[in-house]
Each structure stands twice: as structure tokens, then as C-alpha cells.
Amino acid sequence: MRLSELDPLIPLTELREELLKLPKGYSFYEEELVDFLSRRRWPESNRRIDRTTFWRWRNDNGIEHQKVFSRLDVLKLCQICDHYRIDGTRNEYLAIVKSKKEAVVNK
């Protein structure tokens, strides 16, 4: 499956279901992922996420891969992309990530 085959505004729950259909270990290349995220971030234009933004999004989600990304990485990056699409701030996103980590630790 190619990400370009999917509606860029597919809800995260549906995207997760589509990604779970893929074989374990299936991965996506950076270029394809950046194209998909760009279409998701700005569905009304041809704007493109720049390299610095992509790296920051990866770092904010603890993704260390360089060129190949897992299904979980795609979901995490779509989540941050959606946050910015609705005018969220980086501090808000980092607070959300921190609270999720704390919830997992406190279980």
C-alpha cells in the first residue's frame, strides 16, 4: 500500500485500521511520508512540510529513524500534523505527549 492511495484527511482511527492490515515490519520511506503529511497539513494547497519541521516532529515524538518509518511512526506523525492543522502550538503538543507518558508510567 502507498500512502498516496489514501485520503490525506482520513481519520486517525481509520488510518490505524488500514495500517494494521499491512504485514508486520512494513515500512514507509521518508519522501512518501512527507508527501502524505504535507497533503494532510495543507489539504487546500500544494505547500510542503520542510525538512526542519519534519525533523522537529520526529524529535517531538521520539522517532529516531532517518529514512524508513514504521506504521506507529506514521500514526504519531499524523497526530502531530493534525494538531498543527487545527492551529495547535508546539508547547500544547509537548504537554499532551508528556501527560500521555505520565499516564502510562502511573498505570
N, C-alpha and C positions, 0 to 999 in steps of 0.2 A: 504494500500500500504506500502511496505517496501522500504527503500532507496536502499537496496541491489539489488532490482529488476531493478534499473535504471543504465544506463551507467554512470560511475563516471564523465565522461567528458562532460556530457550533457550541452549545452549552458544555461546560466542563464535564458534567456527568455523562453526556452522550459521547464526548471525546474520549473519556476514560473507558467507556464500553467498547468503542472502536479500537482503541489501543490494546485492550485486553484480548482482543481476537487475534492479535499478532503473535507469532511464536516467541517464546521466552528468549531473551537475548537480542531481540530485534532492535536495531538502532537507526538513528537518523543522522544525516550529515549536517554540519553547521549551515551551509548555504541554503538547504531546503528549509531548515528550521527558521532561519532569519527571514526568508521569504514569507513563510506562513505567519510568523509573528508580526511582520510588517503589515500584512493584509488584515490581520486581526486588530492591530493597534489603530490603523487608519483605513477602515473599510471604504471610505469615500474618496480616497486619493491614491496616488502612486508613491507616496512617501515611503522611505525605507529606514528601518532601525539601523543606526550607525554602529560601528564596531565597539566603540566605547560604551554605549548604552547596553549592548548585548553582554559585554564582559561584566558590567556592573550588575545586571540582572542575574547573571550566573553566580557572581560572588555573593550577592544578597541571598541566594538560595543554597549556597554551599555546594555548587556544582563545579567540579574541578576539571572536567573533561575539556579537551582542546577542540577536537573536530567531530567527534561522534557522541551522540546523546541518546540516552535510554528513554523508554516510554514515560517513566516517572519524571525525568528531566523535562520532557515536553510539557507535562501537566503543570509542573512547578513554574515553568517559564510562561505558560499561558495564563496562569493565575496572576503573576505579577503584571503581565501585559494587560489583562482585564482591569486590574487595579488602576493602572495609569490611564487607561482608556476612559474611565469614569472620573478623571481628574483627581485621583488619589495622590498623596505625596509619598516620598520615599520614607520619611520618618513614620508615617502611618503604617506603611507596609512592613517596615522593620519591627514595629511594635506588634503587629499581627503575628509575624513569624516567631518573635520572642515568646509571645503568650502561648502559641501552639507548642513550642518546645517545652515550656514550663509545665503545660498541661500533661504532656507525655511523661515528663520526669516525675510529676507528682502522682501518677497513677499507681 
